[in-house]
Amino acid sequence: MNHVDKQKLVLIVGLLLTVSGIVMLFNCVSFGTSLASGWLAEQGGAASETYHIVISSYIESFLVAGGIFLGFGLLFGTIFIYRGGLHQE
């Protein structure tokens, strides 16, 4: 694996992480609600307070994971730019 291939890999991983992080951040409510509804159906019902805690936890999990993915994606992008892009030395 030469220098250009490594740089392309860093770019692709960075872009994938960034895009997936943005998607998770902007859709965390719908993802969290869907998972919480599935949990509620699996339980066969639950108290509203418990359901609220579960839905909040799922939403916050997607917020945290999306933020981490976005952060690492931007880090990989910064490394790619700092190393000079796809130019060979």
PDB file with SEQRES, HELIX, SHEET and CRYST1 records, atoms N, CA, C and O in Angstrom:
SEQRES   1 A   89  MET ASN HIS VAL ASP LYS GLN LYS LEU VAL LEU ILE VAL          
SEQRES   2 A   89  GLY LEU LEU LEU THR VAL SER GLY ILE VAL MET LEU PHE          
SEQRES   3 A   89  ASN CYS VAL SER PHE GLY THR SER LEU ALA SER GLY TRP          
SEQRES   4 A   89  LEU ALA GLU GLN GLY GLY ALA ALA SER GLU THR TYR HIS          
SEQRES   5 A   89  ILE VAL ILE SER SER TYR ILE GLU SER PHE LEU VAL ALA          
SEQRES   6 A   89  GLY GLY ILE PHE LEU GLY PHE GLY LEU LEU PHE GLY THR          
SEQRES   7 A   89  ILE PHE ILE TYR ARG GLY GLY LEU HIS GLN GLU                  
HELIX    1 AA1 HIS A    3  PHE A   26  1                                  24    
HELIX    2 AA2 CYS A   28  GLN A   43  1                                  16    
HELIX    3 AA3 SER A   48  TYR A   82  1                                  35    
CRYST1    1.000    1.000    1.000  90.00  90.00  90.00 P 1           1          
ATOM      1  N   MET A   1       0.846  -1.169   0.000  1.00  0.00           N  
ATOM      2  CA  MET A   1       0.000   0.000   0.000  1.00  0.00           C  
ATOM      3  C   MET A   1       0.899   1.243   0.000  1.00  0.00           C  
ATOM      4  O   MET A   1       1.628   1.495   0.960  1.00  0.00           O  
ATOM      5  N   ASN A   2       0.837   1.998  -1.073  1.00  0.00           N  
ATOM      6  CA  ASN A   2       1.698   3.172  -1.177  1.00  0.00           C  
ATOM      7  C   ASN A   2       1.054   4.401  -0.508  1.00  0.00           C  
ATOM      8  O   ASN A   2      -0.036   4.322   0.058  1.00  0.00           O  
ATOM      9  N   HIS A   3       1.747   5.508  -0.592  1.00  0.00           N  
ATOM     10  CA  HIS A   3       1.325   6.735   0.080  1.00  0.00           C  
ATOM     11  C   HIS A   3      -0.034   7.228  -0.415  1.00  0.00           C  
ATOM     12  O   HIS A   3      -0.871   7.639   0.389  1.00  0.00           O  
ATOM     13  N   VAL A   4      -0.261   7.191  -1.715  1.00  0.00           N  
ATOM     14  CA  VAL A   4      -1.511   7.690  -2.288  1.00  0.00           C  
ATOM     15  C   VAL A   4      -2.684   6.815  -1.852  1.00  0.00           C  
ATOM     16  O   VAL A   4      -3.766   7.326  -1.561  1.00  0.00           O  
ATOM     17  N   ASP A   5      -2.475   5.498  -1.806  1.00  0.00           N  
ATOM     18  CA  ASP A   5      -3.534   4.601  -1.367  1.00  0.00           C  
ATOM     19  C   ASP A   5      -3.900   4.853   0.088  1.00  0.00           C  
ATOM     20  O   ASP A   5      -5.078   4.814   0.444  1.00  0.00           O  
ATOM     21  N   LYS A   6      -2.918   5.107   0.925  1.00  0.00           N  
ATOM     22  CA  LYS A   6      -3.186   5.398   2.327  1.00  0.00           C  
ATOM     23  C   LYS A   6      -3.961   6.705   2.475  1.00  0.00           C  
ATOM     24  O   LYS A   6      -4.875   6.807   3.293  1.00  0.00           O  
ATOM     25  N   GLN A   7      -3.585   7.701   1.675  1.00  0.00           N  
ATOM     26  CA  GLN A   7      -4.284   8.979   1.726  1.00  0.00           C  
ATOM     27  C   GLN A   7      -5.729   8.845   1.246  1.00  0.00           C  
ATOM     28  O   GLN A   7      -6.635   9.463   1.805  1.00  0.00           O  
ATOM     29  N   LYS A   8      -5.935   8.031   0.202  1.00  0.00           N  
ATOM     30  CA  LYS A   8      -7.301   7.795  -0.282  1.00  0.00           C  
ATOM     31  C   LYS A   8      -8.129   7.090   0.786  1.00  0.00           C  
ATOM     32  O   LYS A   8      -9.303   7.409   0.975  1.00  0.00           O  
ATOM     33  N   LEU A   9      -7.528   6.139   1.478  1.00  0.00           N  
ATOM     34  CA  LEU A   9      -8.219   5.428   2.544  1.00  0.00           C  
ATOM     35  C   LEU A   9      -8.610   6.382   3.666  1.00  0.00           C  
ATOM     36  O   LEU A   9      -9.726   6.314   4.180  1.00  0.00           O  
ATOM     37  N   VAL A  10      -7.702   7.263   4.045  1.00  0.00           N  
ATOM     38  CA  VAL A  10      -8.000   8.247   5.095  1.00  0.00           C  
ATOM     39  C   VAL A  10      -9.136   9.157   4.646  1.00  0.00           C  
ATOM     40  O   VAL A  10     -10.024   9.475   5.436  1.00  0.00           O  
ATOM     41  N   LEU A  11      -9.115   9.576   3.392  1.00  0.00           N  
ATOM     42  CA  LEU A  11     -10.169  10.439   2.864  1.00  0.00           C  
ATOM     43  C   LEU A  11     -11.519   9.721   2.860  1.00  0.00           C  
ATOM     44  O   LEU A  11     -12.524  10.289   3.289  1.00  0.00           O  
ATOM     45  N   ILE A  12     -11.548   8.490   2.383  1.00  0.00           N  
ATOM     46  CA  ILE A  12     -12.807   7.741   2.303  1.00  0.00           C  
ATOM     47  C   ILE A  12     -13.367   7.476   3.694  1.00  0.00           C  
ATOM     48  O   ILE A  12     -14.562   7.661   3.922  1.00  0.00           O  
ATOM     49  N   VAL A  13     -12.525   7.049   4.620  1.00  0.00           N  
ATOM     50  CA  VAL A  13     -12.987   6.792   5.990  1.00  0.00           C  
ATOM     51  C   VAL A  13     -13.484   8.086   6.626  1.00  0.00           C  
ATOM     52  O   VAL A  13     -14.512   8.094   7.303  1.00  0.00           O  
ATOM     53  N   GLY A  14     -12.767   9.165   6.410  1.00  0.00           N  
ATOM     54  CA  GLY A  14     -13.183  10.454   6.952  1.00  0.00           C  
ATOM     55  C   GLY A  14     -14.523  10.909   6.411  1.00  0.00           C  
ATOM     56  O   GLY A  14     -15.373  11.388   7.162  1.00  0.00           O  
ATOM     57  N   LEU A  15     -14.714  10.760   5.109  1.00  0.00           N  
ATOM     58  CA  LEU A  15     -15.989  11.152   4.503  1.00  0.00           C  
ATOM     59  C   LEU A  15     -17.134  10.283   5.006  1.00  0.00           C  
ATOM     60  O   LEU A  15     -18.212  10.795   5.306  1.00  0.00           O  
ATOM     61  N   LEU A  16     -16.912   8.976   5.100  1.00  0.00           N  
ATOM     62  CA  LEU A  16     -17.961   8.080   5.588  1.00  0.00           C  
ATOM     63  C   LEU A  16     -18.335   8.394   7.038  1.00  0.00           C  
ATOM     64  O   LEU A  16     -19.515   8.423   7.389  1.00  0.00           O  
ATOM     65  N   LEU A  17     -17.334   8.627   7.869  1.00  0.00           N  
ATOM     66  CA  LEU A  17     -17.614   8.961   9.260  1.00  0.00           C  
ATOM     67  C   LEU A  17     -18.352  10.295   9.379  1.00  0.00           C  
ATOM     68  O   LEU A  17     -19.286  10.425  10.170  1.00  0.00           O  
ATOM     69  N   THR A  18     -17.932  11.272   8.596  1.00  0.00           N  
ATOM     70  CA  THR A  18     -18.572  12.585   8.642  1.00  0.00           C  
ATOM     71  C   THR A  18     -20.026  12.504   8.205  1.00  0.00           C  
ATOM     72  O   THR A  18     -20.911  13.032   8.877  1.00  0.00           O  
ATOM     73  N   VAL A  19     -20.270  11.847   7.087  1.00  0.00           N  
ATOM     74  CA  VAL A  19     -21.640  11.739   6.579  1.00  0.00           C  
ATOM     75  C   VAL A  19     -22.520  10.944   7.540  1.00  0.00           C  
ATOM     76  O   VAL A  19     -23.653  11.339   7.817  1.00  0.00           O  
ATOM     77  N   SER A  20     -22.005   9.827   8.049  1.00  0.00           N  
ATOM     78  CA  SER A  20     -22.817   9.036   8.972  1.00  0.00           C  
ATOM     79  C   SER A  20     -23.062   9.802  10.273  1.00  0.00           C  
ATOM     80  O   SER A  20     -24.139   9.686  10.858  1.00  0.00           O  
ATOM     81  N   GLY A  21     -22.096  10.570  10.728  1.00  0.00           N  
ATOM     82  CA  GLY A  21     -22.294  11.387  11.921  1.00  0.00           C  
ATOM     83  C   GLY A  21     -23.358  12.449  11.725  1.00  0.00           C  
ATOM     84  O   GLY A  21     -24.193  12.668  12.602  1.00  0.00           O  
ATOM     85  N   ILE A  22     -23.330  13.105  10.580  1.00  0.00           N  
ATOM     86  CA  ILE A  22     -24.339  14.128  10.290  1.00  0.00           C  
ATOM     87  C   ILE A  22     -25.724  13.504  10.194  1.00  0.00           C  
ATOM     88  O   ILE A  22     -26.693  14.058  10.713  1.00  0.00           O  
ATOM     89  N   VAL A  23     -25.823  12.352   9.534  1.00  0.00           N  
ATOM     90  CA  VAL A  23     -27.117  11.663   9.419  1.00  0.00           C  
ATOM     91  C   VAL A  23     -27.632  11.273  10.800  1.00  0.00           C  
ATOM     92  O   VAL A  23     -28.816  11.440  11.093  1.00  0.00           O  
ATOM     93  N   MET A  24     -26.754  10.758  11.643  1.00  0.00           N  
ATOM     94  CA  MET A  24     -27.180  10.366  12.985  1.00  0.00           C  
ATOM     95  C   MET A  24     -27.608  11.574  13.816  1.00  0.00           C  
ATOM     96  O   MET A  24     -28.566  11.489  14.585  1.00  0.00           O  
ATOM     97  N   LEU A  25     -26.915  12.682  13.669  1.00  0.00           N  
ATOM     98  CA  LEU A  25     -27.277  13.879  14.430  1.00  0.00           C  
ATOM     99  C   LEU A  25     -28.619  14.448  13.996  1.00  0.00           C  
ATOM    100  O   LEU A  25     -29.432  14.828  14.838  1.00  0.00           O  
ATOM    101  N   PHE A  26     -28.859  14.511  12.689  1.00  0.00           N  
ATOM    102  CA  PHE A  26     -30.095  15.110  12.216  1.00  0.00           C  
ATOM    103  C   PHE A  26     -31.301  14.179  12.318  1.00  0.00           C  
ATOM    104  O   PHE A  26     -32.439  14.646  12.295  1.00  0.00           O  
ATOM    105  N   ASN A  27     -31.074  12.884  12.428  1.00  0.00           N  
ATOM    106  CA  ASN A  27     -32.180  11.933  12.508  1.00  0.00           C  
ATOM    107  C   ASN A  27     -32.234  11.215  13.844  1.00  0.00           C  
ATOM    108  O   ASN A  27     -32.879  10.171  13.947  1.00  0.00           O  
ATOM    109  N   CYS A  28     -31.586  11.733  14.858  1.00  0.00           N  
ATOM    110  CA  CYS A  28     -31.537  11.040  16.148  1.00  0.00           C  
ATOM    111  C   CYS A  28     -32.918  10.872  16.755  1.00  0.00           C  
ATOM    112  O   CYS A  28     -33.182   9.866  17.414  1.00  0.00           O  
ATOM    113  N   VAL A  29     -33.802  11.832  16.549  1.00  0.00           N  
ATOM    114  CA  VAL A  29     -35.137  11.728  17.135  1.00  0.00           C  
ATOM    115  C   VAL A  29     -35.927  10.603  16.479  1.00  0.00           C  
ATOM    116  O   VAL A  29     -36.561   9.810  17.175  1.00  0.00           O  
ATOM    117  N   SER A  30     -35.899  10.523  15.159  1.00  0.00           N  
ATOM    118  CA  SER A  30     -36.658   9.457  14.496  1.00  0.00           C  
ATOM    119  C   SER A  30     -36.041   8.088  14.764  1.00  0.00           C  
ATOM    120  O   SER A  30     -36.767   7.113  14.957  1.00  0.00           O  
ATOM    121  N   PHE A  31     -34.707   8.000  14.777  1.00  0.00           N  
ATOM    122  CA  PHE A  31     -34.063   6.722  15.100  1.00  0.00           C  
ATOM    123  C   PHE A  31     -34.385   6.300  16.536  1.00  0.00           C  
ATOM    124  O   PHE A  31     -34.736   5.146  16.784  1.00  0.00           O  
ATOM    125  N   GLY A  32     -34.264   7.227  17.468  1.00  0.00           N  
ATOM    126  CA  GLY A  32     -34.539   6.927  18.866  1.00  0.00           C  
ATOM    127  C   GLY A  32     -35.987   6.549  19.112  1.00  0.00           C  
ATOM    128  O   GLY A  32     -36.273   5.638  19.889  1.00  0.00           O  
ATOM    129  N   THR A  33     -36.904   7.248  18.448  1.00  0.00           N  
ATOM    130  CA  THR A  33     -38.324   6.940  18.593  1.00  0.00           C  
ATOM    131  C   THR A  33     -38.645   5.560  18.039  1.00  0.00           C  
ATOM    132  O   THR A  33     -39.424   4.812  18.630  1.00  0.00           O  
ATOM    133  N   SER A  34     -38.046   5.230  16.909  1.00  0.00           N  
ATOM    134  CA  SER A  34     -38.279   3.905  16.317  1.00  0.00           C  
ATOM    135  C   SER A  34     -37.777   2.795  17.227  1.00  0.00           C  
ATOM    136  O   SER A  34     -38.475   1.802  17.435  1.00  0.00           O  
ATOM    137  N   LEU A  35     -36.581   2.950  17.768  1.00  0.00           N  
ATOM    138  CA  LEU A  35     -36.043   1.935  18.667  1.00  0.00           C  
ATOM    139  C   LEU A  35     -36.856   1.841  19.953  1.00  0.00           C  
ATOM    140  O   LEU A  35     -37.085   0.744  20.463  1.00  0.00           O  
ATOM    141  N   ALA A  36     -37.289   2.972  20.475  1.00  0.00           N  
ATOM    142  CA  ALA A  36     -38.091   2.955  21.700  1.00  0.00           C  
ATOM    143  C   ALA A  36     -39.458   2.323  21.447  1.00  0.00           C  
ATOM    144  O   ALA A  36     -39.981   1.622  22.314  1.00  0.00           O  
ATOM    145  N   SER A  37     -40.039   2.558  20.282  1.00  0.00           N  
ATOM    146  CA  SER A  37     -41.313   1.917  19.951  1.00  0.00           C  
ATOM    147  C   SER A  37     -41.148   0.410  19.835  1.00  0.00           C  
ATOM    148  O   SER A  37     -42.016  -0.349  20.267  1.00  0.00           O  
ATOM    149  N   GLY A  38     -40.036  -0.024  19.254  1.00  0.00           N  
ATOM    150  CA  GLY A  38     -39.750  -1.453  19.188  1.00  0.00           C  
ATOM    151  C   GLY A  38     -39.566  -2.042  20.574  1.00  0.00           C  
ATOM    152  O   GLY A  38     -40.031  -3.150  20.841  1.00  0.00           O  
ATOM    153  N   TRP A  39     -38.893  -1.313  21.463  1.00  0.00           N  
ATOM    154  CA  TRP A  39     -38.721  -1.770  22.837  1.00  0.00           C  
ATOM    155  C   TRP A  39     -40.072  -1.890  23.536  1.00  0.00           C  
ATOM    156  O   TRP A  39     -40.321  -2.854  24.260  1.00  0.00           O  
ATOM    157  N   LEU A  40     -40.944  -0.901  23.314  1.00  0.00           N  
ATOM    158  CA  LEU A  40     -42.261  -0.907  23.947  1.00  0.00           C  
ATOM    159  C   LEU A  40     -43.098  -2.081  23.455  1.00  0.00           C  
ATOM    160  O   LEU A  40     -43.788  -2.725  24.245  1.00  0.00           O  
ATOM    161  N   ALA A  41     -43.044  -2.362  22.160  1.00  0.00           N  
ATOM    162  CA  ALA A  41     -43.784  -3.497  21.612  1.00  0.00           C  
ATOM    163  C   ALA A  41     -43.247  -4.817  22.164  1.00  0.00           C  
ATOM    164  O   ALA A  41     -44.013  -5.741  22.439  1.00  0.00           O  
ATOM    165  N   GLU A  42     -41.930  -4.898  22.325  1.00  0.00           N  
ATOM    166  CA  GLU A  42     -41.305  -6.106  22.870  1.00  0.00           C  
ATOM    167  C   GLU A  42     -41.698  -6.323  24.329  1.00  0.00           C  
ATOM    168  O   GLU A  42     -41.896  -7.458  24.764  1.00  0.00           O  
ATOM    169  N   GLN A  43     -41.809  -5.229  25.082  1.00  0.00           N  
ATOM    170  CA  GLN A  43     -42.192  -5.320  26.493  1.00  0.00           C  
ATOM    171  C   GLN A  43     -43.676  -5.609  26.661  1.00  0.00           C  
ATOM    172  O   GLN A  43     -44.095  -6.128  27.695  1.00  0.00           O  
ATOM    173  N   GLY A  44     -44.464  -5.280  25.663  1.00  0.00           N  
ATOM    174  CA  GLY A  44     -45.907  -5.454  25.771  1.00  0.00           C  
ATOM    175  C   GLY A  44     -46.578  -4.319  26.519  1.00  0.00           C  
ATOM    176  O   GLY A  44     -47.719  -4.449  26.963  1.00  0.00           O  
ATOM    177  N   GLY A  45     -45.881  -3.220  26.657  1.00  0.00           N  
ATOM    178  CA  GLY A  45     -46.416  -2.061  27.360  1.00  0.00           C  
ATOM    179  C   GLY A  45     -45.495  -1.671  28.507  1.00  0.00           C  
ATOM    180  O   GLY A  45     -44.724  -2.486  29.011  1.00  0.00           O  
ATOM    181  N   ALA A  46     -45.591  -0.417  28.904  1.00  0.00           N  
ATOM    182  CA  ALA A  46     -44.779   0.076  30.010  1.00  0.00           C  
ATOM    183  C   ALA A  46     -45.395   1.381  30.505  1.00  0.00           C  
ATOM    184  O   ALA A  46     -46.221   1.993  29.828  1.00  0.00           O  
ATOM    185  N   ALA A  47     -44.980   1.788  31.683  1.00  0.00           N  
ATOM    186  CA  ALA A  47     -45.440   3.062  32.225  1.00  0.00           C  
ATOM    187  C   ALA A  47     -44.891   4.205  31.372  1.00  0.00           C  
ATOM    188  O   ALA A  47     -43.822   4.095  30.770  1.00  0.00           O  
ATOM    189  N   SER A  48     -45.633   5.285  31.335  1.00  0.00           N  
ATOM    190  CA  SER A  48     -45.228   6.396  30.478  1.00  0.00           C  
ATOM    191  C   SER A  48     -43.892   7.000  30.920  1.00  0.00           C  
ATOM    192  O   SER A  48     -43.114   7.463  30.086  1.00  0.00           O  
ATOM    193  N   GLU A  49     -43.626   6.994  32.227  1.00  0.00           N  
ATOM    194  CA  GLU A  49     -42.347   7.524  32.706  1.00  0.00           C  
ATOM    195  C   GLU A  49     -41.186   6.663  32.214  1.00  0.00           C  
ATOM    196  O   GLU A  49     -40.141   7.175  31.812  1.00  0.00           O  
ATOM    197  N   THR A  50     -41.387   5.364  32.255  1.00  0.00           N  
ATOM    198  CA  THR A  50     -40.351   4.445  31.788  1.00  0.00           C  
ATOM    199  C   THR A  50     -40.120   4.611  30.296  1.00  0.00           C  
ATOM    200  O   THR A  50     -38.980   4.621  29.832  1.00  0.00           O  
ATOM    201  N   TYR A  51     -41.222   4.742  29.540  1.00  0.00           N  
ATOM    202  CA  TYR A  51     -41.101   4.938  28.092  1.00  0.00           C  
ATOM    203  C   TYR A  51     -40.366   6.242  27.797  1.00  0.00           C  
ATOM    204  O   TYR A  51     -39.544   6.291  26.883  1.00  0.00           O  
ATOM    205  N   HIS A  52     -40.643   7.275  28.539  1.00  0.00           N  
ATOM    206  CA  HIS A  52     -39.967   8.558  28.334  1.00  0.00           C  
ATOM    207  C   HIS A  52     -38.471   8.435  28.597  1.00  0.00           C  
ATOM    208  O   HIS A  52     -37.664   9.003  27.860  1.00  0.00           O  
ATOM    209  N   ILE A  53     -38.097   7.704  29.634  1.00  0.00           N  
ATOM    210  CA  ILE A  53     -36.678   7.496  29.929  1.00  0.00           C  
ATOM    211  C   ILE A  53     -36.004   6.717  28.802  1.00  0.00           C  
ATOM    212  O   ILE A  53     -34.896   7.051  28.384  1.00  0.00           O  
ATOM    213  N   VAL A  54     -36.674   5.685  28.318  1.00  0.00           N  
ATOM    214  CA  VAL A  54     -36.105   4.864  27.245  1.00  0.00           C  
ATOM    215  C   VAL A  54     -35.950   5.675  25.970  1.00  0.00           C  
ATOM    216  O   VAL A  54     -34.902   5.619  25.327  1.00  0.00           O  
ATOM    217  N   ILE A  55     -36.968   6.421  25.598  1.00  0.00           N  
ATOM    218  CA  ILE A  55     -36.889   7.204  24.355  1.00  0.00           C  
ATOM    219  C   ILE A  55     -35.807   8.282  24.477  1.00  0.00           C  
ATOM    220  O   ILE A  55     -35.073   8.528  23.520  1.00  0.00           O  
ATOM    221  N   SER A  56     -35.703   8.918  25.632  1.00  0.00           N  
ATOM    222  CA  SER A  56     -34.658   9.931  25.834  1.00  0.00           C  
ATOM    223  C   SER A  56     -33.273   9.305  25.758  1.00  0.00           C  
ATOM    224  O   SER A  56     -32.350   9.893  25.195  1.00  0.00           O  
ATOM    225  N   SER A  57     -33.133   8.120  26.321  1.00  0.00           N  
ATOM    226  CA  SER A  57     -31.836   7.431  26.294  1.00  0.00           C  
ATOM    227  C   SER A  57     -31.428   7.072  24.874  1.00  0.00           C  
ATOM    228  O   SER A  57     -30.273   7.256  24.491  1.00  0.00           O  
ATOM    229  N   TYR A  58     -32.375   6.558  24.089  1.00  0.00           N  
ATOM    230  CA  TYR A  58     -32.056   6.218  22.696  1.00  0.00           C  
ATOM    231  C   TYR A  58     -31.680   7.466  21.897  1.00  0.00           C  
ATOM    232  O   TYR A  58     -30.728   7.441  21.117  1.00  0.00           O  
ATOM    233  N   ILE A  59     -32.417   8.546  22.087  1.00  0.00           N  
ATOM    234  CA  ILE A  59     -32.117   9.782  21.357  1.00  0.00           C  
ATOM    235  C   ILE A  59     -30.728  10.300  21.747  1.00  0.00           C  
ATOM    236  O   ILE A  59     -29.943  10.690  20.883  1.00  0.00           O  
ATOM    237  N   GLU A  60     -30.434  10.301  23.033  1.00  0.00           N  
ATOM    238  CA  GLU A  60     -29.122  10.776  23.482  1.00  0.00           C  
ATOM    239  C   GLU A  60     -27.996   9.869  22.999  1.00  0.00           C  
ATOM    240  O   GLU A  60     -26.894  10.343  22.722  1.00  0.00           O  
ATOM    241  N   SER A  61     -28.264   8.574  22.898  1.00  0.00           N  
ATOM    242  CA  SER A  61     -27.254   7.651  22.379  1.00  0.00           C  
ATOM    243  C   SER A  61     -26.905   7.981  20.935  1.00  0.00           C  
ATOM    244  O   SER A  61     -25.735   7.970  20.552  1.00  0.00           O  
ATOM    245  N   PHE A  62     -27.921   8.273  20.140  1.00  0.00           N  
ATOM    246  CA  PHE A  62     -27.650   8.644  18.752  1.00  0.00           C  
ATOM    247  C   PHE A  62     -26.970  10.006  18.655  1.00  0.00           C  
ATOM    248  O   PHE A  62     -26.147  10.222  17.765  1.00  0.00           O  
ATOM    249  N   LEU A  63     -27.300  10.922  19.555  1.00  0.00           N  
ATOM    250  CA  LEU A  63     -26.606  12.216  19.568  1.00  0.00           C  
ATOM    251  C   LEU A  63     -25.126  12.046  19.876  1.00  0.00           C  
ATOM    252  O   LEU A  63     -24.274  12.638  19.214  1.00  0.00           O  
ATOM    253  N   VAL A  64     -24.827  11.242  20.875  1.00  0.00           N  
ATOM    254  CA  VAL A  64     -23.428  11.031  21.263  1.00  0.00           C  
ATOM    255  C   VAL A  64     -22.672  10.300  20.156  1.00  0.00           C  
ATOM    256  O   VAL A  64     -21.575  10.709  19.776  1.00  0.00           O  
ATOM    257  N   ALA A  65     -23.253   9.226  19.643  1.00  0.00           N  
ATOM    258  CA  ALA A  65     -22.587   8.458  18.584  1.00  0.00           C  
ATOM    259  C   ALA A  65     -22.396   9.308  17.331  1.00  0.00           C  
ATOM    260  O   ALA A  65     -21.343   9.240  16.697  1.00  0.00           O  
ATOM    261  N   GLY A  66     -23.400  10.109  16.966  1.00  0.00           N  
ATOM    262  CA  GLY A  66     -23.270  10.986  15.808  1.00  0.00           C  
ATOM    263  C   GLY A  66     -22.200  12.034  15.998  1.00  0.00           C  
ATOM    264  O   GLY A  66     -21.462  12.351  15.065  1.00  0.00           O  
ATOM    265  N   GLY A  67     -22.111  12.573  17.199  1.00  0.00           N  
ATOM    266  CA  GLY A  67     -21.066  13.544  17.493  1.00  0.00           C  
ATOM    267  C   GLY A  67     -19.677  12.939  17.432  1.00  0.00           C  
ATOM    268  O   GLY A  67     -18.738  13.563  16.937  1.00  0.00           O  
ATOM    269  N   ILE A  68     -19.550  11.717  17.941  1.00  0.00           N  
ATOM    270  CA  ILE A  68     -18.256  11.038  17.893  1.00  0.00           C  
ATOM    271  C   ILE A  68     -17.871  10.734  16.448  1.00  0.00           C  
ATOM    272  O   ILE A  68     -16.732  10.969  16.045  1.00  0.00           O  
ATOM    273  N   PHE A  69     -18.812  10.216  15.675  1.00  0.00           N  
ATOM    274  CA  PHE A  69     -18.528   9.923  14.261  1.00  0.00           C  
ATOM    275  C   PHE A  69     -18.153  11.189  13.516  1.00  0.00           C  
ATOM    276  O   PHE A  69     -17.191  11.195  12.748  1.00  0.00           O  
ATOM    277  N   LEU A  70     -18.902  12.261  13.734  1.00  0.00           N  
ATOM    278  CA  LEU A  70     -18.604  13.524  13.060  1.00  0.00           C  
ATOM    279  C   LEU A  70     -17.232  14.042  13.476  1.00  0.00           C  
ATOM    280  O   LEU A  70     -16.464  14.509  12.634  1.00  0.00           O  
ATOM    281  N   GLY A  71     -16.923  13.964  14.756  1.00  0.00           N  
ATOM    282  CA  GLY A  71     -15.618  14.430  15.232  1.00  0.00           C  
ATOM    283  C   GLY A  71     -14.466  13.656  14.625  1.00  0.00           C  
ATOM    284  O   GLY A  71     -13.483  14.248  14.179  1.00  0.00           O  
ATOM    285  N   PHE A  72     -14.579  12.320  14.606  1.00  0.00           N  
ATOM    286  CA  PHE A  72     -13.517  11.525  14.006  1.00  0.00           C  
ATOM    287  C   PHE A  72     -13.441  11.732  12.496  1.00  0.00           C  
ATOM    288  O   PHE A  72     -12.352  11.715  11.922  1.00  0.00           O  
ATOM    289  N   GLY A  73     -14.588  11.929  11.851  1.00  0.00           N  
ATOM    290  CA  GLY A  73     -14.571  12.205  10.417  1.00  0.00           C  
ATOM    291  C   GLY A  73     -13.862  13.509  10.103  1.00  0.00           C  
ATOM    292  O   GLY A  73     -13.083  13.586   9.153  1.00  0.00           O  
ATOM    293  N   LEU A  74     -14.130  14.526  10.895  1.00  0.00           N  
ATOM    294  CA  LEU A  74     -13.447  15.803  10.692  1.00  0.00           C  
ATOM    295  C   LEU A  74     -11.964  15.696  11.027  1.00  0.00           C  
ATOM    296  O   LEU A  74     -11.131  16.340  10.389  1.00  0.00           O  
ATOM    297  N   LEU A  75     -11.636  14.882  12.029  1.00  0.00           N  
ATOM    298  CA  LEU A  75     -10.229  14.649  12.357  1.00  0.00           C  
ATOM    299  C   LEU A  75      -9.500  13.983  11.189  1.00  0.00           C  
ATOM    300  O   LEU A  75      -8.401  14.397  10.820  1.00  0.00           O  
ATOM    301  N   PHE A  76     -10.113  12.955  10.611  1.00  0.00           N  
ATOM    302  CA  PHE A  76      -9.510  12.289   9.456  1.00  0.00           C  
ATOM    303  C   PHE A  76      -9.387  13.254   8.276  1.00  0.00           C  
ATOM    304  O   PHE A  76      -8.394  13.223   7.550  1.00  0.00           O  
ATOM    305  N   GLY A  77     -10.400  14.116   8.081  1.00  0.00           N  
ATOM    306  CA  GLY A  77     -10.320  15.107   7.017  1.00  0.00           C  
ATOM    307  C   GLY A  77      -9.203  16.105   7.239  1.00  0.00           C  
ATOM    308  O   GLY A  77      -8.518  16.505   6.297  1.00  0.00           O  
ATOM    309  N   THR A  78      -9.020  16.508   8.492  1.00  0.00           N  
ATOM    310  CA  THR A  78      -7.939  17.426   8.828  1.00  0.00           C  
ATOM    311  C   THR A  78      -6.583  16.776   8.593  1.00  0.00           C  
ATOM    312  O   THR A  78      -5.666  17.407   8.068  1.00  0.00           O  
ATOM    313  N   ILE A  79      -6.461  15.516   8.983  1.00  0.00           N  
ATOM    314  CA  ILE A  79      -5.208  14.790   8.733  1.00  0.00           C  
ATOM    315  C   ILE A  79      -4.943  14.702   7.237  1.00  0.00           C  
ATOM    316  O   ILE A  79      -3.808  14.881   6.794  1.00  0.00           O  
ATOM    317  N   PHE A  80      -5.980  14.428   6.462  1.00  0.00           N  
ATOM    318  CA  PHE A  80      -5.838  14.339   5.009  1.00  0.00           C  
ATOM    319  C   PHE A  80      -5.344  15.661   4.431  1.00  0.00           C  
ATOM    320  O   PHE A  80      -4.429  15.674   3.607  1.00  0.00           O  
ATOM    321  N   ILE A  81      -5.942  16.768   4.855  1.00  0.00           N  
ATOM    322  CA  ILE A  81      -5.542  18.079   4.337  1.00  0.00           C  
ATOM    323  C   ILE A  81      -4.135  18.435   4.816  1.00  0.00           C  
ATOM    324  O   ILE A  81      -3.330  18.955   4.044  1.00  0.00           O  
ATOM    325  N   TYR A  82      -3.839  18.157   6.083  1.00  0.00           N  
ATOM    326  CA  TYR A  82      -2.524  18.489   6.638  1.00  0.00           C  
ATOM    327  C   TYR A  82      -1.403  17.740   5.919  1.00  0.00           C  
ATOM    328  O   TYR A  82      -0.309  18.269   5.726  1.00  0.00           O  
ATOM    329  N   ARG A  83      -1.692  16.516   5.531  1.00  0.00           N  
ATOM    330  CA  ARG A  83      -0.677  15.693   4.861  1.00  0.00           C  
ATOM    331  C   ARG A  83      -0.528  16.031   3.380  1.00  0.00           C  
ATOM    332  O   ARG A  83       0.291  15.422   2.691  1.00  0.00           O  
ATOM    333  N   GLY A  84      -1.289  16.971   2.889  1.00  0.00           N  
ATOM    334  CA  GLY A  84      -1.101  17.440   1.517  1.00  0.00           C  
ATOM    335  C   GLY A  84      -2.042  16.828   0.497  1.00  0.00           C  
ATOM    336  O   GLY A  84      -1.750  16.861  -0.698  1.00  0.00           O  
ATOM    337  N   GLY A  85      -3.141  16.283   0.926  1.00  0.00           N  
ATOM    338  CA  GLY A  85      -4.085  15.721  -0.023  1.00  0.00           C  
ATOM    339  C   GLY A  85      -3.569  14.483  -0.692  1.00  0.00           C  
ATOM    340  O   GLY A  85      -2.970  13.626  -0.043  1.00  0.00           O  
ATOM    341  N   LEU A  86      -3.793  14.375  -1.991  1.00  0.00           N  
ATOM    342  CA  LEU A  86      -3.371  13.201  -2.746  1.00  0.00           C  
ATOM    343  C   LEU A  86      -2.064  13.399  -3.503  1.00  0.00           C  
ATOM    344  O   LEU A  86      -1.720  12.595  -4.369  1.00  0.00           O  
ATOM    345  N   HIS A  87      -1.341  14.456  -3.183  1.00  0.00           N  
ATOM    346  CA  HIS A  87      -0.065  14.713  -3.860  1.00  0.00           C  
ATOM    347  C   HIS A  87       1.013  13.770  -3.352  1.00  0.00           C  
ATOM    348  O   HIS A  87       1.165  13.558  -2.149  1.00  0.00           O  
ATOM    349  N   GLN A  88       1.743  13.220  -4.279  1.00  0.00           N  
ATOM    350  CA  GLN A  88       2.856  12.351  -3.888  1.00  0.00           C  
ATOM    351  C   GLN A  88       4.083  13.214  -3.627  1.00  0.00           C  
ATOM    352  O   GLN A  88       4.308  14.233  -4.281  1.00  0.00           O  
ATOM    353  N   GLU A  89       4.855  12.776  -2.664  1.00  0.00           N  
ATOM    354  CA  GLU A  89       6.092  13.517  -2.353  1.00  0.00           C  
ATOM    355  C   GLU A  89       7.256  12.871  -3.016  1.00  0.00           C  
ATOM    356  O   GLU A  89       8.385  13.343  -2.878  1.00  0.00           O  
TER     357      GLU A  89                                                      
END                                                                             
